[in-house]
Amino acid sequence: MQLCQFAYNDAILGSNKPIYLINYSEYYLGELCDNYPILEQIAGGWDDVPYRQGAHEFRGHTVSISDYNEIGEIADGAVLLILDSYPNARFEWLSKKEGFLERFSKVYYFSGMEMEFDLAYRKKYKDTPLRDIIVFRSGAGASRYVPGSDFNDNARALFEYMLANNYDEKYKLVWLVKEPEDYKARYKGRNVVFLSYEAADTKDIAARDKYYEALCLAKFIFFTNSAVFCRNARRDQVRVQLWHGCGFKSLRNTRVGRDEYKYEYMTVTSNLYAKLHEEDFGLNPEQLLVTGYPKDDLLYHSLIDWHDKLHIPKFSKYIFWLPTWRTTNLKGEWQGKVVNDTGLSCIQSMKQLKQLNDLLQKYDMALLVKLHPWQDRNMLGNIAMSNVLILENKDLAKADAQINEILRYADALISDYSSVAIDYTLLDRPIGFTLDDEKEYESSRGFLWEDIRNWLPGYEINSFDKLLNFVKDVAVGKDRCCEKRRALNCKFHDFADDKNSKRVIKALGI
């Protein structure tokens, strides 16, 4: 069976041959159907990611996506169409599934306009020497854009370190963001360029030329999540997955295949996480750089006037609450959704929330709830009170502040399975973990450890009473889990200083 590129003159166009999809991607499916009238021929498909499975309404057509174990009857002459950013790797993976590809007469992949442009520019620059250019990008793919997320996280921290140490005297530092005009005025006089990542498939030739010139000729490419934009990099280019957190959640239920070919290196915070990420991401040992995260350097430095910048009233103590992101599957069912009047773990009613607020008032404390960037605000009730404050990603973006810049002002942290708790252990302060949906989350997303509670560096909160107890402990300075936290911190972090950015640069020989 051979993998072929889907093209306009293929015999399946205009025929009645059923088309089955590999991977459900609204982005690729939308681009495909914008160019070819094949929507009525789509008979279903398969996806290995649980939350993308099920019946999905797309442009008035129901697309049913199944698990690979549910193949069923396939009509004669059926065509398989791969919608994947790495079609060759997906085809190789499918080839190992005995009896699967043999059911189809043809296997195609749809490359999309961006891949076509990328390959064309790669061909143009294949013999051009690389230049002293370093490219940065943060956040997930363009379809999951959140204001501020494209100039943030580990990539931003590393970039700021490079500027502070005048690396731009040798290298042109290029940022790929959604709206370049929002950033261009910030670094006048420095060798810094902001380009739109939307230029990857734009019809604006001048903008597209600048984008691919930087991407194709950069010596180093740093990013914090999706590596798709640089998937066709040359062998002499160095791609570094800085990632966005060493945490508790596994990726085994959300991906198939190995990342070893997607980038050259990944940074981690410790040798423990090097072993875990080697397995979870599908990497070779030499690809893991134990340097610490650049954004953790920010924990050791003050953000001037953080109250004024974020419009946070002053209290004697603050507890930050950072819930992890809960996601939906295609059936509209929430995985790990908190179902109550407030939308917060362990607080079932507004009456309980009022009781918590009264307790906070008593001790002149504030609970600052920082929502995940992808969290739907509508999933939470009207929970803002005198001592219960809401902080959204748009607030941080407006103030040009990163979460690790203000995390140091938290006297304690409440989280669940978010990697922010791992960052926070460096400050050696109390952490509470809400666990009322632990089993549901474990069965859907999954954890890095089977015995997850042994790896939680803090107080377990599975009821409203325990939440109140944690607040009282923080108020009076009682730290129940300090010994466990300190023991685990030594495993989570090989370094406890503000030199992580320096170690990343040194490890890469920049």
LINFENNOR-V245243 format. One line per field, one symbol per residue. ss: DSSP state (H for helix, E for strand, L for the rest). burial: + if it has 16 or more other C-alpha atoms within 10 Angstrom, else -. Layout:
ss = ???
burial = ???
This chain:
ss = LLEEELLLLLLLLLLLLLEEEELLLHHHHHHHHHHLLLHHHEEEEELLLHHHLEEEEELLEEEEEELLLLLLLLLLLLEEEELLLLHHHHHHHHHLLLLLHHHLLEEEELLHHHHHHHHHHHHHHLLLLLEEEEEEELLLLHHHLLLLLLLLHHHHHHHHHHHHLLHHHLLEEEEEELLHHHLHHHHLLLLEEEEEHHHHHLLLHHHHHHHHHHHHHEEEEEELLLLHHHLLLLLLLEEEELLLLLLLELLLLLLLLLLLLLLLEEEELLHHHHHHHHHHHLLLHHHEEELLLHHHHHHHLLLLLHHHHHLLLLLLEEEEELLLLLEELLLLLEELLLLLLLLLLLLLLHHHHHHHHHHHHHLLEEEEEELLLLLLHHHLLLLLLLLEEEELHHHHHHHLLLHHHHHHHLLEEEELLLLHHHHHHHHLLLEEEELLLHHHHHHHLLELLLLHHHHLLLEEELLHHHHHHHHHHHHHLLLLLHHHHHHHHHHHLLLLLLLHHHHHHHHHLL
burial = --+--+-----+----++++++++---++--+-----++-++++++++++++++++-----+++++-----------++++++++-+--++---------+-++-+++++++--+-++--++-------+--++++++++-----++++++++++++++-+++---++--++++++++------------++++++++++++----++--+++++++++++++++++-++++++--+++++++++++++++++--+-+++-++++++++++-++-+++++++++--++++++++++++++--+------+------+++++++++++-++---+++++++++++++++---+++-+++++--+-+++++++++-+----+--+---+++++-+-+++---+++++++++++++++++++++++++++-++++++++++--++-+++++------++++++++++-+++-++--++---+-++--++-++--+++++-+++++++------
